[in-house]
């Protein structure tokens, strides 16, 4: 019975790939998009449950729980079979917005509508209030990212040296150049871009956010041909909030980055960068090197660092890691495109930090006031909360099969432990 389920799940994967090749990539939030992401997890989840049931050393409670999960998976499988039967007859139905369990119909993530107190199912039997899971995520992120000081103040836990300490990704300290105080700011920027600080990313994904400095450039990787990959922090209208490519004074908006990086295997590139590996010249070109460095600086430097106005949240670092993993090819899983990933990232839309401030306030205080529907702050709050929930759901769809089989009801401490295993620097 179980092997039959796994076979049918694999067949459904083949059907969705064929459907997409024939009809085109469906928009984020559509039935076909939801089905593609949901179905890709099923074979791995089913195989995982089969392996656990086959061990034979389960308690009656553990076996009963696993059998309930299998029944739930069967129900999911039957539902997707019906969806695809309808989509095969009428491909247009695949582009219709999917129905969320607790929200109205939506055509994309810019129209996210969520209830005031939603719940999230991370895996069969692992259902919690969404804001509680977000708080657990933020708590784990805080173990790697200390509270950042407000702009204009020095870091509480570090002493800024007269000359930057340069750590080479491949090891070995570099000697930074001496910049004269009498040089103009333009010349200073050029010198800093010519001799950027090299960050050792093997120390963890938190290294960029913990090494933010005004008017500074950073190397975070190299190509096989030894071309540097990096980004610069420039003074924007609100301080050091502008991230640019190494060779540019202008920062790109997320819609432009989506276009520049279309078709690029961003997940594989970011994964290799975080491991300190040179990037294959087959994955990156002269035209994409700048946008890659800029997006990395945004996701792993700027977005997790907002020092004020957002209740000092740090969880965007974990969301950046989650989406990097979801963009990286893996056996049995179809990777997200860069467009899908940016459309899901909780910080990648206008009003994201205003929304983060509200969501964080609700996360920290159960009776925090919720903005009135129809107001801008409510729309930003709903967009932010919806993206956070979707990102968590998609990541647990890929990794939820690795959650421990418990003979009791899972708790938020179990979730924190699972996240800590994957994301904490401790």
Secondary structure, DSSP 8 states (H G I E B T S, - for coil): -HHHHHHHHHHHHHHHHHHHHHH----TTBHHHHHHHHHHHHHHHHHHHHHHHHT----HHHHHHHHHHHHHHHHHHHHHHHHHHHHHH-GGGGGSB---TTS---SSGGG----TT-EEEEETTEEEEHHHHHHHHHHHHHTTS-----TTS--SS----SS--EE-TTSSEE------TTS-HHHHHHHHHHT-EE--GGG-TTTTGGG--TTEEEEEEEBTT--EEEEEEEEETTEEEEEEETT-SS---HHHHHHHTTT--HHHHHHHHHTT--B-TTT--HHHHHHHHHHHHIIIIIGGG--SSSTT--THHHHHHHHHHHHS-BTTB----HHHHHHH-TTSSTTHHHHHHHHHHHHH-TT-----TTSHHHHHHHHHHHHHHHHHHHHHHHHGGGS---SS---HHHHHHHHHHHH---
